[in-house]
Amino acid sequence: MVRQSQEAGAKVLLLGMLLPPNYGERYITAFAQTFKAVAEAQKVPLVPFFLEGVGGVPEMMQEDGIHPALAAQERLLENAWPALEPLL
């Protein structure tokens, strides 16, 4: 997806995610490393954990506990903005 976006002329910002602890340390580490590896290989900026300060905070999440709620939008912008602004 990153490569195809770049080929189409888009500037790409990779928004990384982390997994909850119940996935196990080995899988969690491999998952996080994937974002770093893609960012390095494709030479794109990375926000390591887009949901920093949001994930696991009930009032910031929708009822499903997976997706951010409206209350989280400002924090998500704060998380992404330092890496996003230079691309604009």
Secondary structure, 3 states (H helix, E strand, C coil): CHHHHHHCCCCCCEECCCCCHHHCHHHHHHHHHHHHHHHHHHCCCEECCCCCCCCCCHHHECCCCCCECHHHHHHHHHHHHHHHHHHC
